[in-house]
């Protein structure tokens, strides 16, 4: 089961990322989350690929929820266009769109279950 966010309305000022470019690194502090609009993003943990993301996939949300450093490194596998949601916008969406908050929780639960299955 793969949860994708509805990307309509999230592409106001997208960030263009070249293939191979690091979006953020493990242990960086984060002030925004992202949603893949186009392309593929690779998430790595300790140098090991843990997930490949495509259109509609959110990432970086944990840093906004728990104010802790990034848990993984995100790298553009291909040229990408990313929706950038600063913390203020993320909190607004959580408060005004209950389905957005629920979808984020589903993504986090899915990732946790996948990591537990690998352990």
C-alpha positions, 0 to 999 in steps of 0.5 A: 500500500503506497499513500500518495498526497493530492498534489493539486494546490501544492505546486505554487513555487516548486523547487527544481532539483538536478539528478544526483543533488542532495535535498537534505542530509541525515541529521540536518535540522529541517524547516520544511517538508517536500512532495514529489511533483515530478521525478524520483527521490531516493531516501537513504539511511546510513548509506543504505537505500530505504525507499524510492519516492515518486509523484505524490510522495511526501518526505521530510515531514518528521522534522516538522512534527518532532523538531528533531534532526532529519532521519535520512538523506534525500537525494534526487535520483532523477531531475525533480520538481518538488513542492516545498511546504515550510513549517508554517504552511504544513501546520496550516494544512494540518489544521485546515485539511484533516485528510492531509493530516491523516494522509501524513500519519498513514505515510509515517505508519507505512514507513514504520511498518516497512522498517520494522519488517526489514529488522 
